[in-house]
Amino acid sequence: MIPAGHTAVMASRREPPDSLEFFPTPPWATRALCKHVLPHLGLQQAMQFCACWDPACGEGHMIEVLLEYLNGGWGSDIFDYGRGYRVEDFLDERTVIGSPEDGMAPEFIISNPPFRPAAHFVRRALTLAPVVAMLLRTAWIEGVERYETLFRDQPPTLFAPFVERVPMTKGRWDPDASTATSYAWFVWLRGRQPMAPFWIPPGCRKALSRPDDRRRFAVQPDAGPLLATAAE
Ligand SMILES: C[S@@+](CC[C@H](N)C(=O)[O-])C[C@H]1O[C@@H](n2cnc3c(N)ncnc32)[C@H](O)[C@@H]1O
């Protein structure tokens, strides 16, 4: 497993194709999951013992923050961003499941999956881990096809919208970005019935940002322009 505190230093970056929808997660949005959403589900204790997997980890913006709270974990991605994570297609049934260290299955699958195949990601994740948490646009809760292929039979245990905006920019994390798009954590606990929605309280962006986030996760000036154009 990758030790907590491993940082994604942004030198020599590799550019993924647009179709992979690389939008890194602001660190504070992952911390909101660990500080508010998982404890609301009674998982505080489990977090100290369980391993998690981000199967679409990009440059590690989410998995490195998860490792601040969870016992252990690892990341993988279909694209090789040059950060040392396993390179594999999560949607390929032949993909190896389990920790690179000991092959143990994950108890948590947590990610910010690409938007277009997100329902496919969730359905697959639900077969592999008892706890699945996905950061997606709030509007993802709608949609006839998603209802018929996911929500009707496998509704999330918890729908947890942010009351603040979570700005995500294409290709890099911009700590100063803003957005009109709203996001929520969707969490499934195997065998647990849906609960009332939980609103992630205001103030998280400020309270859960850390002084070294920019150094760890923002693109350093010598890393080249890469994508960083369209805010969602
Ligand atoms: C929205 S980004 C999230 C990255 C990271 N989880 C984060 O939160 O910063 C989506 C990621 O999904 C990856 N991806 C797209 N299709 C994939 C697939 N079939 N299997 C694994 N990763 C995939 C992309 O390369 C990209 O890194």
The ligand as a Gaussian input file, in Angstrom:
#p B3LYP/6-31G(d) Opt

LIG

0 1
 C      -12.879000      12.840000     -12.550000
 S      -11.256000      12.106000     -12.671000
 C      -10.966000      11.680000     -10.991000
 C       -9.519000      11.455000     -10.615000
 C       -9.283000      11.200000      -9.111000
 N      -10.142000      10.139000      -8.597000
 C       -9.552000      12.440000      -8.317000
 O      -10.552000      12.477000      -7.626000
 O       -8.761000      13.385000      -8.407000
 C      -11.682000      10.554000     -13.480000
 C      -10.554000       9.598000     -13.675000
 O      -11.076000       8.395000     -14.231000
 C      -10.074000       7.791000     -15.026000
 N      -10.742000       6.785000     -15.855000
 C      -11.571000       6.975000     -16.912000
 N      -12.020000       5.795000     -17.368000
 C      -11.484000       4.816000     -16.571000
 C      -11.583000       3.398000     -16.525000
 N      -12.342000       2.715000     -17.400000
 N      -10.895000       2.727000     -15.571000
 C      -10.117000       3.401000     -14.673000
 N       -9.986000       4.748000     -14.677000
 C      -10.666000       5.451000     -15.601000
 C       -9.474000       8.986000     -15.756000
 O       -8.195000       8.701000     -16.287000
 C       -9.455000      10.039000     -14.646000
 O       -8.221000      10.006000     -13.968000

